[in-house]
Amino acid sequence: MRQIVLDTETTGLDPDQGHRVIEIGCVEIQNRRLTGKHFHYYLNPDRDIDEAAIEVHGLTRQFLADKPRFRQIEKEFIDFVSGAELVIHNAPFDIGFLDAELKLNKSSVSQMEQVCSVLDSLVLAREKHPGQRNSLDALCKRYGVDNTQRDLHGALLDAEILADVYLVMTSGQSSLSLRDEDDEDLGKQQLVRELDPNRPPLTVICATEEEQAAHQERLDALANSSASGCLWTEMEQAERDQAGAES
């Protein structure tokens, strides 16, 4: 199977508001092995970049001024991903932006799904680790993937990191460590950690009403700024609905 691990960086959160793709990074996996082939471009969006976005990826309009437009690299990009399965973390975000770029260019390929299939690694991670944090940074920590070079988000670097995470997450290993003999011996042992019955109770610090109000205000702002809404709010509502169904 040929898979392409893909990530993008953008000028903002919503392509429906005219935001554009400014970086595409892809790495190739063939039969569960990294081939060393990659696709990477910075792109000139011909528009300003939200300050919040710059804080995430560090890409400025000045830096991108001499870079190609999406239409100039579109054919090379489509040729690279055609026939493959795209592995993307939070796929609707990236696919939404790529489809918007294709539509803007009036391309013969109007949607990415016409040339490739898509696997959302965020959905996969939530199925394997329900109720836990499943951001790329959280998964790196969980699976022992080195992301120390990730001071800022970058499409190619994030694609390389996600490729490592995906291969470990779908291999049945708990980390990149290959200590087969040690792991086999350890698995034969029954390890029990006994807690001190006289230990003091854990301190629970609850958010104040002011902090809860500020949190809700931030969630509302995120929901209003994105056509797809706020994922955190949707998750909380889903948990409340499930709890109501089970009660």
Stockholm file with secondary structure:
# STOCKHOLM 1.0

chainA/1-247         MRQIVLDTETTGLDPDQGHRVIEIGCVEIQNRRLTGKHFHYYLNPDRDIDEAAIEVHGLTRQFLADKPRFRQIEKEFIDFVSGAELVIHNAPFDIGFLDAELKLNKSSVSQMEQVCSVLDSLVLAREKHPGQRNSLDALCKRYGVDNTQRDLHGALLDAEILADVYLVMTSGQSSLSLRDEDDEDLGKQQLVRELDPNRPPLTVICATEEEQAAHQERLDALANSSASGCLWTEMEQAERDQAGAES
#=GR chainA/1-247 SS CEEEEEEEEESSSCGGGTCCEEEEEEEEEETTEEEEEEEEEECCCSSCCCHHHHHHHCCCHHHHTTSCCHHHHHHHHHHHHTTSEEEETTHHHHHHHHHHHHHHTTCSCCSGGGTCEEEEHHHHHHHHSTTSCCSHHHHHHHHTCCCTTCSSCCHHHHHHHHHHHHHHHTTTCSSSCCCHHHHHHHHTSCCCCCCCTTCCCCCCCCCCHHHHHHHHHHHHHHHHHCTTCCHHHHHHHHHHHHHHHHC
#=GC SS_cons         CEEEEEEEEESSSCGGGTCCEEEEEEEEEETTEEEEEEEEEECCCSSCCCHHHHHHHCCCHHHHTTSCCHHHHHHHHHHHHTTSEEEETTHHHHHHHHHHHHHHTTCSCCSGGGTCEEEEHHHHHHHHSTTSCCSHHHHHHHHTCCCTTCSSCCHHHHHHHHHHHHHHHTTTCSSSCCCHHHHHHHHTSCCCCCCCTTCCCCCCCCCCHHHHHHHHHHHHHHHHHCTTCCHHHHHHHHHHHHHHHHC
//
